[in-house]
Amino acid sequence: MWYLYICKKGELFYTGITTDVKNRQRQHGYPEILHIENYVDKKDAARREKQIKGWCREKKEKLIRSK
């Protein structure tokens, strides 16, 4: 299983993909995970990551609030 995540560290949003959310969170210094999506295929997770990384902050905030 692949996971797309958005986390916040300071005032910055970080978007990425991983198979191990806890380990990735540790690597980032334990930021708050604000949004997560599950994907079976790495290609699909990477496609979504690229899409979200292209978004403005406001659109990312709207996605986070929608959950």
N, C-alpha and C positions, 0 to 999 in steps of 0.2 A: 504494500500500500504506500502510495506517495501522498504527501501532504503539502498543500500550499498554505503559507502562513503570512500574516501581517503582524508585526510586532512594533512596539514603540519604545524607543530608547531616547531619553531626553525629549526633544521636540520633533525628532525624526521618525518617520515610518520606514521600516525595512520589510521588503517583500522577498520571499524565497520559497524554495521547495526542499523537502527532505523526506527521508524514510523514518527518521527518529527525531520527533519534535523535542523531547526532553533534552537530548544531547545537543541539538541545535540551539535551544534556549540557553543551555549552559555555555556554549561557545560564544554567544552574543552577550553574556554577562547577566543572564536571567531577566531579560526585559518582559514586560507584560505582553502576552499573546492576545491580540485584539480580534483576530479573525482567522479561521482555519477552514479549509476545504479538503475533501478526500478525493483521490484519484487512483485508479487501478494502474494506469499507464503513465510512465514518466513523461512521455511525449505530450500527453494532455495537460499534465501539471505544468510543464515548461511553457506550453502555449498560453495557459492562463496567467502564469507569472509574467510573461512578456507583456500581455495585454494590460495587466494591472500596473506594471511598472511605467507604462506609457500614460497613465492617468494623472490628472492634476490632484493635488491634495484634497480638494473639496469632494471630488468623486470618490476617493478612497474613504474619506470620512463618512460619506453617505452609505457606502457598502458596509462599513463597520457598524453603523447605527441600525442597519436593516435587520440585523440578527437578533 
